[in-house]
Amino acid sequence: MMTLFDEEQILKAYTKDIRESTAKEVTEKTARETAERMIKMGKFSLEDISLCVPAISLEELKEIKVEFIQ
């Protein structure tokens, strides 16, 4: 009985971790896509973009911009 309970708890914790990491990945992907669109538009400075998309650092935005220049 204890083994079954322990396995259930482990499975629940594992499922929760998977959901949380997937949600985080989706959020990061969405933030990057938004920043990329803003950079492509060319109407915003990197500082403005970092204020609008706080999930991405200014350094990361500089790297993204370099990718588009190449």
N, CA, C, O and CB atoms as a CASP TS submission, in Angstrom:
PFRMAT TS
TARGET T0000
AUTHOR 0000-0000-0000
METHOD Language model
MODEL 1
PARENT N/A
ATOM      1  N   MET     1       0.823  -1.189   0.000  1.00  0.00           N
ATOM      2  CA  MET     1       0.000   0.000   0.000  1.00  0.00           C
ATOM      3  C   MET     1       0.872   1.260   0.000  1.00  0.00           C
ATOM      4  O   MET     1       0.596   2.199  -0.747  1.00  0.00           O
ATOM      5  CB  MET     1      -0.939  -0.006   1.208  1.00  0.00           C
ATOM      6  N   MET     2       1.905   1.289   0.818  1.00  0.00           N
ATOM      7  CA  MET     2       2.783   2.445   0.871  1.00  0.00           C
ATOM      8  C   MET     2       3.511   2.656  -0.465  1.00  0.00           C
ATOM      9  O   MET     2       3.710   3.792  -0.896  1.00  0.00           O
ATOM     10  CB  MET     2       3.796   2.281   2.004  1.00  0.00           C
ATOM     11  N   THR     3       3.901   1.563  -1.109  1.00  0.00           N
ATOM     12  CA  THR     3       4.590   1.673  -2.392  1.00  0.00           C
ATOM     13  C   THR     3       3.681   2.323  -3.424  1.00  0.00           C
ATOM     14  O   THR     3       4.123   3.191  -4.177  1.00  0.00           O
ATOM     15  CB  THR     3       5.053   0.291  -2.881  1.00  0.00           C
ATOM     16  N   LEU     4       2.427   1.919  -3.469  1.00  0.00           N
ATOM     17  CA  LEU     4       1.470   2.481  -4.409  1.00  0.00           C
ATOM     18  C   LEU     4       1.284   3.970  -4.140  1.00  0.00           C
ATOM     19  O   LEU     4       1.244   4.772  -5.073  1.00  0.00           O
ATOM     20  CB  LEU     4       0.122   1.744  -4.319  1.00  0.00           C
ATOM     21  N   PHE     5       1.172   4.337  -2.874  1.00  0.00           N
ATOM     22  CA  PHE     5       1.010   5.750  -2.513  1.00  0.00           C
ATOM     23  C   PHE     5       2.236   6.547  -2.934  1.00  0.00           C
ATOM     24  O   PHE     5       2.112   7.638  -3.492  1.00  0.00           O
ATOM     25  CB  PHE     5       0.770   5.904  -0.997  1.00  0.00           C
ATOM     26  N   ASP     6       3.408   6.006  -2.669  1.00  0.00           N
ATOM     27  CA  ASP     6       4.643   6.689  -3.041  1.00  0.00           C
ATOM     28  C   ASP     6       4.735   6.859  -4.563  1.00  0.00           C
ATOM     29  O   ASP     6       5.145   7.916  -5.042  1.00  0.00           O
ATOM     30  CB  ASP     6       5.864   5.911  -2.515  1.00  0.00           C
ATOM     31  N   GLU     7       4.360   5.837  -5.313  1.00  0.00           N
ATOM     32  CA  GLU     7       4.407   5.911  -6.773  1.00  0.00           C
ATOM     33  C   GLU     7       3.424   6.962  -7.287  1.00  0.00           C
ATOM     34  O   GLU     7       3.719   7.683  -8.240  1.00  0.00           O
ATOM     35  CB  GLU     7       4.093   4.532  -7.397  1.00  0.00           C
ATOM     36  N   GLU     8       2.256   7.044  -6.650  1.00  0.00           N
ATOM     37  CA  GLU     8       1.271   8.059  -7.041  1.00  0.00           C
ATOM     38  C   GLU     8       1.815   9.464  -6.787  1.00  0.00           C
ATOM     39  O   GLU     8       1.679  10.346  -7.634  1.00  0.00           O
ATOM     40  CB  GLU     8      -0.053   7.854  -6.272  1.00  0.00           C
ATOM     41  N   GLN     9       2.421   9.669  -5.642  1.00  0.00           N
ATOM     42  CA  GLN     9       2.985  10.971  -5.302  1.00  0.00           C
ATOM     43  C   GLN     9       4.106  11.346  -6.281  1.00  0.00           C
ATOM     44  O   GLN     9       4.195  12.491  -6.724  1.00  0.00           O
ATOM     45  CB  GLN     9       3.517  10.964  -3.853  1.00  0.00           C
ATOM     46  N   ILE    10       4.941  10.387  -6.604  1.00  0.00           N
ATOM     47  CA  ILE    10       6.040  10.634  -7.539  1.00  0.00           C
ATOM     48  C   ILE    10       5.485  10.990  -8.911  1.00  0.00           C
ATOM     49  O   ILE    10       5.966  11.926  -9.551  1.00  0.00           O
ATOM     50  CB  ILE    10       6.968   9.401  -7.636  1.00  0.00           C
ATOM     51  N   LEU    11       4.483  10.259  -9.366  1.00  0.00           N
ATOM     52  CA  LEU    11       3.869  10.529 -10.664  1.00  0.00           C
ATOM     53  C   LEU    11       3.221  11.912 -10.692  1.00  0.00           C
ATOM     54  O   LEU    11       3.351  12.634 -11.680  1.00  0.00           O
ATOM     55  CB  LEU    11       2.828   9.455 -10.994  1.00  0.00           C
ATOM     56  N   LYS    12       2.531  12.286  -9.628  1.00  0.00           N
ATOM     57  CA  LYS    12       1.917  13.612  -9.554  1.00  0.00           C
ATOM     58  C   LYS    12       2.982  14.709  -9.593  1.00  0.00           C
ATOM     59  O   LYS    12       2.824  15.704 -10.300  1.00  0.00           O
ATOM     60  CB  LYS    12       1.071  13.741  -8.276  1.00  0.00           C
ATOM     61  N   ALA    13       4.048  14.530  -8.845  1.00  0.00           N
ATOM     62  CA  ALA    13       5.117  15.527  -8.818  1.00  0.00           C
ATOM     63  C   ALA    13       5.785  15.633 -10.190  1.00  0.00           C
ATOM     64  O   ALA    13       6.098  16.731 -10.652  1.00  0.00           O
ATOM     65  CB  ALA    13       6.163  15.171  -7.738  1.00  0.00           C
ATOM     66  N   TYR    14       5.999  14.496 -10.830  1.00  0.00           N
ATOM     67  CA  TYR    14       6.616  14.481 -12.159  1.00  0.00           C
ATOM     68  C   TYR    14       5.718  15.197 -13.174  1.00  0.00           C
ATOM     69  O   TYR    14       6.197  16.003 -13.973  1.00  0.00           O
ATOM     70  CB  TYR    14       6.888  13.025 -12.614  1.00  0.00           C
ATOM     71  N   THR    15       4.429  14.902 -13.137  1.00  0.00           N
ATOM     72  CA  THR    15       3.472  15.528 -14.048  1.00  0.00           C
ATOM     73  C   THR    15       3.440  17.038 -13.836  1.00  0.00           C
ATOM     74  O   THR    15       3.393  17.804 -14.798  1.00  0.00           O
ATOM     75  CB  THR    15       2.067  14.931 -13.850  1.00  0.00           C
ATOM     76  N   LYS    16       3.465  17.459 -12.590  1.00  0.00           N
ATOM     77  CA  LYS    16       3.463  18.890 -12.277  1.00  0.00           C
ATOM     78  C   LYS    16       4.722  19.554 -12.822  1.00  0.00           C
ATOM     79  O   LYS    16       4.646  20.637 -13.404  1.00  0.00           O
ATOM     80  CB  LYS    16       3.355  19.116 -10.754  1.00  0.00           C
ATOM     81  N   ASP    17       5.872  18.925 -12.642  1.00  0.00           N
ATOM     82  CA  ASP    17       7.131  19.471 -13.148  1.00  0.00           C
ATOM     83  C   ASP    17       7.104  19.607 -14.669  1.00  0.00           C
ATOM     84  O   ASP    17       7.567  20.610 -15.214  1.00  0.00           O
ATOM     85  CB  ASP    17       8.305  18.584 -12.721  1.00  0.00           C
ATOM     86  N   ILE    18       6.567  18.608 -15.347  1.00  0.00           N
ATOM     87  CA  ILE    18       6.479  18.642 -16.809  1.00  0.00           C
ATOM     88  C   ILE    18       5.595  19.800 -17.244  1.00  0.00           C
ATOM     89  O   ILE    18       5.962  20.548 -18.150  1.00  0.00           O
ATOM     90  CB  ILE    18       5.929  17.304 -17.362  1.00  0.00           C
ATOM     91  N   ARG    19       4.438  19.959 -16.617  1.00  0.00           N
ATOM     92  CA  ARG    19       3.527  21.055 -16.967  1.00  0.00           C
ATOM     93  C   ARG    19       4.190  22.411 -16.767  1.00  0.00           C
ATOM     94  O   ARG    19       4.092  23.290 -17.623  1.00  0.00           O
ATOM     95  CB  ARG    19       2.248  20.974 -16.131  1.00  0.00           C
ATOM     96  N   GLU    20       4.863  22.576 -15.634  1.00  0.00           N
ATOM     97  CA  GLU    20       5.504  23.852 -15.328  1.00  0.00           C
ATOM     98  C   GLU    20       6.632  24.158 -16.307  1.00  0.00           C
ATOM     99  O   GLU    20       6.768  25.295 -16.759  1.00  0.00           O
ATOM    100  CB  GLU    20       6.042  23.843 -13.900  1.00  0.00           C
ATOM    101  N   SER    21       7.444  23.152 -16.641  1.00  0.00           N
ATOM    102  CA  SER    21       8.550  23.408 -17.567  1.00  0.00           C
ATOM    103  C   SER    21       8.026  23.682 -18.968  1.00  0.00           C
ATOM    104  O   SER    21       8.607  24.492 -19.691  1.00  0.00           O
ATOM    105  CB  SER    21       9.522  22.220 -17.590  1.00  0.00           C
ATOM    106  N   THR    22       6.943  23.027 -19.364  1.00  0.00           N
ATOM    107  CA  THR    22       6.348  23.278 -20.671  1.00  0.00           C
ATOM    108  C   THR    22       5.781  24.687 -20.728  1.00  0.00           C
ATOM    109  O   THR    22       5.961  25.382 -21.727  1.00  0.00           O
ATOM    110  CB  THR    22       5.252  22.246 -20.975  1.00  0.00           C
ATOM    111  N   ALA    23       5.103  25.115 -19.682  1.00  0.00           N
ATOM    112  CA  ALA    23       4.544  26.465 -19.634  1.00  0.00           C
ATOM    113  C   ALA    23       5.661  27.503 -19.703  1.00  0.00           C
ATOM    114  O   ALA    23       5.521  28.527 -20.372  1.00  0.00           O
ATOM    115  CB  ALA    23       3.706  26.661 -18.351  1.00  0.00           C
ATOM    116  N   LYS    24       6.756  27.242 -19.021  1.00  0.00           N
ATOM    117  CA  LYS    24       7.884  28.170 -19.038  1.00  0.00           C
ATOM    118  C   LYS    24       8.482  28.261 -20.443  1.00  0.00           C
ATOM    119  O   LYS    24       8.810  29.350 -20.913  1.00  0.00           O
ATOM    120  CB  LYS    24       8.961  27.729 -18.024  1.00  0.00           C
ATOM    121  N   GLU    25       8.620  27.114 -21.108  1.00  0.00           N
ATOM    122  CA  GLU    25       9.164  27.100 -22.466  1.00  0.00           C
ATOM    123  C   GLU    25       8.265  27.879 -23.422  1.00  0.00           C
ATOM    124  O   GLU    25       8.756  28.616 -24.276  1.00  0.00           O
ATOM    125  CB  GLU    25       9.334  25.656 -22.959  1.00  0.00           C
ATOM    126  N   VAL    26       6.959  27.719 -23.281  1.00  0.00           N
ATOM    127  CA  VAL    26       6.011  28.431 -24.144  1.00  0.00           C
ATOM    128  C   VAL    26       6.107  29.932 -23.891  1.00  0.00           C
ATOM    129  O   VAL    26       6.093  30.723 -24.834  1.00  0.00           O
ATOM    130  CB  VAL    26       4.560  27.933 -23.903  1.00  0.00           C
ATOM    131  N   THR    27       6.204  30.324 -22.635  1.00  0.00           N
ATOM    132  CA  THR    27       6.318  31.735 -22.293  1.00  0.00           C
ATOM    133  C   THR    27       7.597  32.332 -22.872  1.00  0.00           C
ATOM    134  O   THR    27       7.574  33.426 -23.436  1.00  0.00           O
ATOM    135  CB  THR    27       6.286  31.921 -20.773  1.00  0.00           C
ATOM    136  N   GLU    28       8.708  31.618 -22.734  1.00  0.00           N
ATOM    137  CA  GLU    28       9.976  32.102 -23.277  1.00  0.00           C
ATOM    138  C   GLU    28       9.925  32.200 -24.799  1.00  0.00           C
ATOM    139  O   GLU    28      10.434  33.156 -25.385  1.00  0.00           O
ATOM    140  CB  GLU    28      11.122  31.182 -22.850  1.00  0.00           C
ATOM    141  N   LYS    29       9.309  31.210 -25.428  1.00  0.00           N
ATOM    142  CA  LYS    29       9.200  31.217 -26.892  1.00  0.00           C
ATOM    143  C   LYS    29       8.348  32.397 -27.351  1.00  0.00           C
ATOM    144  O   LYS    29       8.708  33.087 -28.304  1.00  0.00           O
ATOM    145  CB  LYS    29       8.595  29.886 -27.403  1.00  0.00           C
ATOM    146  N   THR    30       7.234  32.628 -26.687  1.00  0.00           N
ATOM    147  CA  THR    30       6.357  33.745 -27.037  1.00  0.00           C
ATOM    148  C   THR    30       7.067  35.078 -26.852  1.00  0.00           C
ATOM    149  O   THR    30       6.946  35.969 -27.694  1.00  0.00           O
ATOM    150  CB  THR    30       5.083  33.710 -26.193  1.00  0.00           C
ATOM    151  N   ALA    31       7.804  35.220 -25.762  1.00  0.00           N
ATOM    152  CA  ALA    31       8.540  36.459 -25.503  1.00  0.00           C
ATOM    153  C   ALA    31       9.581  36.696 -26.589  1.00  0.00           C
ATOM    154  O   ALA    31       9.733  37.818 -27.071  1.00  0.00           O
ATOM    155  CB  ALA    31       9.216  36.412 -24.118  1.00  0.00           C
ATOM    156  N   ARG    32      10.289  35.655 -26.973  1.00  0.00           N
ATOM    157  CA  ARG    32      11.304  35.791 -28.030  1.00  0.00           C
ATOM    158  C   ARG    32      10.656  36.164 -29.358  1.00  0.00           C
ATOM    159  O   ARG    32      11.162  37.030 -30.072  1.00  0.00           O
ATOM    160  CB  ARG    32      12.107  34.484 -28.183  1.00  0.00           C
ATOM    161  N   GLU    33       9.550  35.524 -29.693  1.00  0.00           N
ATOM    162  CA  GLU    33       8.858  35.841 -30.947  1.00  0.00           C
ATOM    163  C   GLU    33       8.381  37.292 -30.962  1.00  0.00           C
ATOM    164  O   GLU    33       8.479  37.970 -31.985  1.00  0.00           O
ATOM    165  CB  GLU    33       7.665  34.893 -31.154  1.00  0.00           C
ATOM    166  N   THR    34       7.874  37.760 -29.847  1.00  0.00           N
ATOM    167  CA  THR    34       7.429  39.148 -29.746  1.00  0.00           C
ATOM    168  C   THR    34       8.610  40.094 -29.938  1.00  0.00           C
ATOM    169  O   THR    34       8.518  41.064 -30.689  1.00  0.00           O
ATOM    170  CB  THR    34       6.749  39.406 -28.383  1.00  0.00           C
ATOM    171  N   ALA    35       9.702  39.813 -29.269  1.00  0.00           N
ATOM    172  CA  ALA    35      10.894  40.654 -29.394  1.00  0.00           C
ATOM    173  C   ALA    35      11.406  40.650 -30.833  1.00  0.00           C
ATOM    174  O   ALA    35      11.791  41.695 -31.357  1.00  0.00           O
ATOM    175  CB  ALA    35      11.999  40.171 -28.432  1.00  0.00           C
ATOM    176  N   GLU    36      11.413  39.493 -31.466  1.00  0.00           N
ATOM    177  CA  GLU    36      11.864  39.402 -32.860  1.00  0.00           C
ATOM    178  C   GLU    36      10.994  40.262 -33.774  1.00  0.00           C
ATOM    179  O   GLU    36      11.510  40.966 -34.642  1.00  0.00           O
ATOM    180  CB  GLU    36      11.843  37.938 -33.337  1.00  0.00           C
ATOM    181  N   ARG    37       9.680  40.205 -33.581  1.00  0.00           N
ATOM    182  CA  ARG    37       8.782  41.033 -34.399  1.00  0.00           C
ATOM    183  C   ARG    37       9.053  42.517 -34.186  1.00  0.00           C
ATOM    184  O   ARG    37       9.060  43.299 -35.137  1.00  0.00           O
ATOM    185  CB  ARG    37       7.315  40.718 -34.072  1.00  0.00           C
ATOM    186  N   MET    38       9.273  42.892 -32.944  1.00  0.00           N
ATOM    187  CA  MET    38       9.529  44.303 -32.642  1.00  0.00           C
ATOM    188  C   MET    38      10.852  44.767 -33.260  1.00  0.00           C
ATOM    189  O   MET    38      10.953  45.892 -33.751  1.00  0.00           O
ATOM    190  CB  MET    38       9.548  44.529 -31.118  1.00  0.00           C
ATOM    191  N   ILE    39      11.852  43.905 -33.231  1.00  0.00           N
ATOM    192  CA  ILE    39      13.143  44.243 -33.844  1.00  0.00           C
ATOM    193  C   ILE    39      12.964  44.382 -35.359  1.00  0.00           C
ATOM    194  O   ILE    39      13.471  45.328 -35.962  1.00  0.00           O
ATOM    195  CB  ILE    39      14.222  43.156 -33.512  1.00  0.00           C
ATOM    196  N   LYS    40      12.243  43.436 -35.971  1.00  0.00           N
ATOM    197  CA  LYS    40      12.011  43.482 -37.416  1.00  0.00           C
ATOM    198  C   LYS    40      11.280  44.756 -37.825  1.00  0.00           C
ATOM    199  O   LYS    40      11.550  45.306 -38.892  1.00  0.00           O
ATOM    200  CB  LYS    40      11.212  42.258 -37.862  1.00  0.00           C
ATOM    201  N   MET    41      10.364  45.228 -36.993  1.00  0.00           N
ATOM    202  CA  MET    41       9.617  46.442 -37.308  1.00  0.00           C
ATOM    203  C   MET    41      10.544  47.653 -37.379  1.00  0.00           C
ATOM    204  O   MET    41      10.300  48.582 -38.149  1.00  0.00           O
ATOM    205  CB  MET    41       8.519  46.678 -36.266  1.00  0.00           C
ATOM    206  N   GLY    42      11.585  47.643 -36.591  1.00  0.00           N
ATOM    207  CA  GLY    42      12.564  48.719 -36.607  1.00  0.00           C
ATOM    208  C   GLY    42      12.082  50.026 -35.999  1.00  0.00           C
ATOM    209  O   GLY    42      12.730  51.060 -36.166  1.00  0.00           O
ATOM    210  N   LYS    43      10.979  49.998 -35.312  1.00  0.00           N
ATOM    211  CA  LYS    43      10.413  51.218 -34.729  1.00  0.00           C
ATOM    212  C   LYS    43      10.766  51.399 -33.258  1.00  0.00           C
ATOM    213  O   LYS    43      10.493  52.448 -32.673  1.00  0.00           O
ATOM    214  CB  LYS    43       8.917  51.207 -34.883  1.00  0.00           C
ATOM    215  N   PHE    44      11.369  50.385 -32.667  1.00  0.00           N
ATOM    216  CA  PHE    44      11.622  50.401 -31.229  1.00  0.00           C
ATOM    217  C   PHE    44      13.105  50.224 -30.952  1.00  0.00           C
ATOM    218  O   PHE    44      13.791  49.472 -31.646  1.00  0.00           O
ATOM    219  CB  PHE    44      10.812  49.305 -30.521  1.00  0.00           C
ATOM    220  N   SER    45      13.587  50.911 -29.948  1.00  0.00           N
ATOM    221  CA  SER    45      14.963  50.681 -29.506  1.00  0.00           C
ATOM    222  C   SER    45      14.983  49.387 -28.687  1.00  0.00           C
ATOM    223  O   SER    45      13.947  48.910 -28.222  1.00  0.00           O
ATOM    224  CB  SER    45      15.510  51.900 -28.663  1.00  0.00           C
ATOM    225  N   LEU    46      16.167  48.843 -28.526  1.00  0.00           N
ATOM    226  CA  LEU    46      16.281  47.627 -27.718  1.00  0.00           C
ATOM    227  C   LEU    46      15.868  47.895 -26.272  1.00  0.00           C
ATOM    228  O   LEU    46      15.331  47.013 -25.601  1.00  0.00           O
ATOM    229  CB  LEU    46      17.720  47.083 -27.765  1.00  0.00           C
ATOM    230  N   GLU    47      16.116  49.093 -25.804  1.00  0.00           N
ATOM    231  CA  GLU    47      15.719  49.451 -24.437  1.00  0.00           C
ATOM    232  C   GLU    47      14.199  49.444 -24.305  1.00  0.00           C
ATOM    233  O   GLU    47      13.660  48.977 -23.301  1.00  0.00           O
ATOM    234  CB  GLU    47      16.283  50.839 -24.051  1.00  0.00           C
ATOM    235  N   ASP    48      13.501  49.971 -25.335  1.00  0.00           N
ATOM    236  CA  ASP    48      12.036  49.953 -25.313  1.00  0.00           C
ATOM    237  C   ASP    48      11.506  48.524 -25.351  1.00  0.00           C
ATOM    238  O   ASP    48      10.557  48.178 -24.648  1.00  0.00           O
ATOM    239  CB  ASP    48      11.472  50.755 -26.496  1.00  0.00           C
ATOM    240  N   ILE    49      12.135  47.705 -26.180  1.00  0.00           N
ATOM    241  CA  ILE    49      11.704  46.312 -26.291  1.00  0.00           C
ATOM    242  C   ILE    49      11.912  45.599 -24.960  1.00  0.00           C
ATOM    243  O   ILE    49      11.070  44.805 -24.541  1.00  0.00           O
ATOM    244  CB  ILE    49      12.474  45.585 -27.422  1.00  0.00           C
ATOM    245  N   SER    50      13.025  45.877 -24.299  1.00  0.00           N
ATOM    246  CA  SER    50      13.281  45.205 -23.012  1.00  0.00           C
ATOM    247  C   SER    50      12.254  45.608 -21.956  1.00  0.00           C
ATOM    248  O   SER    50      11.956  44.835 -21.045  1.00  0.00           O
ATOM    249  CB  SER    50      14.698  45.534 -22.509  1.00  0.00           C
ATOM    250  N   LEU    51      11.719  46.815 -22.080  1.00  0.00           N
ATOM    251  CA  LEU    51      10.656  47.235 -21.158  1.00  0.00           C
ATOM    252  C   LEU    51       9.339  46.532 -21.471  1.00  0.00           C
ATOM    253  O   LEU    51       8.576  46.200 -20.564  1.00  0.00           O
ATOM    254  CB  LEU    51      10.463  48.756 -21.221  1.00  0.00           C
ATOM    255  N   CYS    52       9.075  46.306 -22.756  1.00  0.00           N
ATOM    256  CA  CYS    52       7.819  45.664 -23.178  1.00  0.00           C
ATOM    257  C   CYS    52       7.871  44.143 -23.038  1.00  0.00           C
ATOM    258  O   CYS    52       6.841  43.496 -22.847  1.00  0.00           O
ATOM    259  CB  CYS    52       7.505  46.032 -24.625  1.00  0.00           C
ATOM    260  N   VAL    53       9.068  43.581 -23.132  1.00  0.00           N
ATOM    261  CA  VAL    53       9.235  42.124 -23.046  1.00  0.00           C
ATOM    262  C   VAL    53      10.269  41.841 -21.954  1.00  0.00           C
ATOM    263  O   VAL    53      11.413  41.502 -22.256  1.00  0.00           O
ATOM    264  CB  VAL    53       9.685  41.503 -24.438  1.00  0.00           C
ATOM    265  N   PRO    54       9.874  41.979 -20.699  1.00  0.00           N
ATOM    266  CA  PRO    54      10.842  41.859 -19.603  1.00  0.00           C
ATOM    267  C   PRO    54      11.442  40.457 -19.420  1.00  0.00           C
ATOM    268  O   PRO    54      12.422  40.294 -18.693  1.00  0.00           O
ATOM    269  CB  PRO    54      10.183  42.268 -18.331  1.00  0.00           C
ATOM    270  N   ALA    55      10.864  39.455 -20.070  1.00  0.00           N
ATOM    271  CA  ALA    55      11.389  38.093 -19.945  1.00  0.00           C
ATOM    272  C   ALA    55      12.719  37.930 -20.677  1.00  0.00           C
ATOM    273  O   ALA    55      13.429  36.945 -20.473  1.00  0.00           O
ATOM    274  CB  ALA    55      10.376  37.087 -20.483  1.00  0.00           C
ATOM    275  N   ILE    56      13.056  38.908 -21.538  1.00  0.00           N
ATOM    276  CA  ILE    56      14.290  38.829 -22.307  1.00  0.00           C
ATOM    277  C   ILE    56      15.198  39.988 -21.895  1.00  0.00           C
ATOM    278  O   ILE    56      14.780  41.146 -21.877  1.00  0.00           O
ATOM    279  CB  ILE    56      14.001  38.860 -23.842  1.00  0.00           C
ATOM    280  N   SER    57      16.432  39.657 -21.568  1.00  0.00           N
ATOM    281  CA  SER    57      17.387  40.678 -21.128  1.00  0.00           C
ATOM    282  C   SER    57      17.862  41.516 -22.309  1.00  0.00           C
ATOM    283  O   SER    57      17.719  41.123 -23.467  1.00  0.00           O
ATOM    284  CB  SER    57      18.590  40.027 -20.424  1.00  0.00           C
ATOM    285  N   LEU    58      18.417  42.655 -22.001  1.00  0.00           N
ATOM    286  CA  LEU    58      18.944  43.544 -23.027  1.00  0.00           C
ATOM    287  C   LEU    58      20.074  42.852 -23.795  1.00  0.00           C
ATOM    288  O   LEU    58      20.183  43.003 -25.012  1.00  0.00           O
ATOM    289  CB  LEU    58      19.444  44.864 -22.397  1.00  0.00           C
ATOM    290  N   GLU    59      20.897  42.108 -23.096  1.00  0.00           N
ATOM    291  CA  GLU    59      21.987  41.375 -23.753  1.00  0.00           C
ATOM    292  C   GLU    59      21.436  40.356 -24.747  1.00  0.00           C
ATOM    293  O   GLU    59      21.952  40.218 -25.856  1.00  0.00           O
ATOM    294  CB  GLU    59      22.868  40.667 -22.705  1.00  0.00           C
ATOM    295  N   GLU    60      20.403  39.656 -24.350  1.00  0.00           N
ATOM    296  CA  GLU    60      19.786  38.670 -25.228  1.00  0.00           C
ATOM    297  C   GLU    60      19.157  39.350 -26.449  1.00  0.00           C
ATOM    298  O   GLU    60      19.211  38.820 -27.558  1.00  0.00           O
ATOM    299  CB  GLU    60      18.726  37.861 -24.462  1.00  0.00           C
ATOM    300  N   LEU    61      18.562  40.526 -26.233  1.00  0.00           N
ATOM    301  CA  LEU    61      17.990  41.279 -27.351  1.00  0.00           C
ATOM    302  C   LEU    61      19.081  41.688 -28.340  1.00  0.00           C
ATOM    303  O   LEU    61      18.867  41.657 -29.552  1.00  0.00           O
ATOM    304  CB  LEU    61      17.244  42.527 -26.836  1.00  0.00           C
ATOM    305  N   LYS    62      20.244  42.069 -27.825  1.00  0.00           N
ATOM    306  CA  LYS    62      21.361  42.424 -28.705  1.00  0.00           C
ATOM    307  C   LYS    62      21.767  41.223 -29.554  1.00  0.00           C
ATOM    308  O   LYS    62      22.065  41.371 -30.739  1.00  0.00           O
ATOM    309  CB  LYS    62      22.567  42.931 -27.881  1.00  0.00           C
ATOM    310  N   GLU    63      21.781  40.036 -28.953  1.00  0.00           N
ATOM    311  CA  GLU    63      22.125  38.824 -29.692  1.00  0.00           C
ATOM    312  C   GLU    63      21.085  38.519 -30.767  1.00  0.00           C
ATOM    313  O   GLU    63      21.435  38.113 -31.875  1.00  0.00           O
ATOM    314  CB  GLU    63      22.255  37.636 -28.734  1.00  0.00           C
ATOM    315  N   ILE    64      19.828  38.713 -30.445  1.00  0.00           N
ATOM    316  CA  ILE    64      18.756  38.481 -31.410  1.00  0.00           C
ATOM    317  C   ILE    64      18.894  39.451 -32.585  1.00  0.00           C
ATOM    318  O   ILE    64      18.729  39.066 -33.743  1.00  0.00           O
ATOM    319  CB  ILE    64      17.370  38.636 -30.735  1.00  0.00           C
ATOM    320  N   LYS    65      19.194  40.694 -32.278  1.00  0.00           N
ATOM    321  CA  LYS    65      19.354  41.698 -33.330  1.00  0.00           C
ATOM    322  C   LYS    65      20.494  41.336 -34.257  1.00  0.00           C
ATOM    323  O   LYS    65      20.378  41.482 -35.474  1.00  0.00           O
ATOM    324  CB  LYS    65      19.594  43.076 -32.725  1.00  0.00           C
ATOM    325  N   VAL    66      21.591  40.866 -33.695  1.00  0.00           N
ATOM    326  CA  VAL    66      22.750  40.454 -34.499  1.00  0.00           C
ATOM    327  C   VAL    66      22.341  39.313 -35.437  1.00  0.00           C
ATOM    328  O   VAL    66      22.776  39.279 -36.588  1.00  0.00           O
ATOM    329  CB  VAL    66      23.939  40.012 -33.580  1.00  0.00           C
ATOM    330  N   GLU    67      21.519  38.390 -34.964  1.00  0.00           N
ATOM    331  CA  GLU    67      21.050  37.280 -35.800  1.00  0.00           C
ATOM    332  C   GLU    67      20.320  37.801 -37.020  1.00  0.00           C
ATOM    333  O   GLU    67      20.467  37.240 -38.106  1.00  0.00           O
ATOM    334  CB  GLU    67      20.136  36.345 -35.000  1.00  0.00           C
ATOM    335  N   PHE    68      19.540  38.857 -36.874  1.00  0.00           N
ATOM    336  CA  PHE    68      18.765  39.397 -37.987  1.00  0.00           C
ATOM    337  C   PHE    68      19.639  40.178 -38.951  1.00  0.00           C
ATOM    338  O   PHE    68      19.339  40.254 -40.142  1.00  0.00           O
ATOM    339  CB  PHE    68      17.649  40.284 -37.470  1.00  0.00           C
ATOM    340  N   ILE    69      20.711  40.755 -38.449  1.00  0.00           N
ATOM    341  CA  ILE    69      21.607  41.527 -39.306  1.00  0.00           C
ATOM    342  C   ILE    69      22.362  40.593 -40.260  1.00  0.00           C
ATOM    343  O   ILE    69      22.624  40.950 -41.409  1.00  0.00           O
ATOM    344  CB  ILE    69      22.603  42.349 -38.450  1.00  0.00           C
ATOM    345  N   GLN    70      22.701  39.425 -39.785  1.00  0.00           N
ATOM    346  CA  GLN    70      23.489  38.477 -40.582  1.00  0.00           C
ATOM    347  C   GLN    70      22.709  37.917 -41.691  1.00  0.00           C
ATOM    348  O   GLN    70      23.222  37.104 -42.459  1.00  0.00           O
ATOM    349  CB  GLN    70      24.006  37.368 -39.747  1.00  0.00           C
TER
END
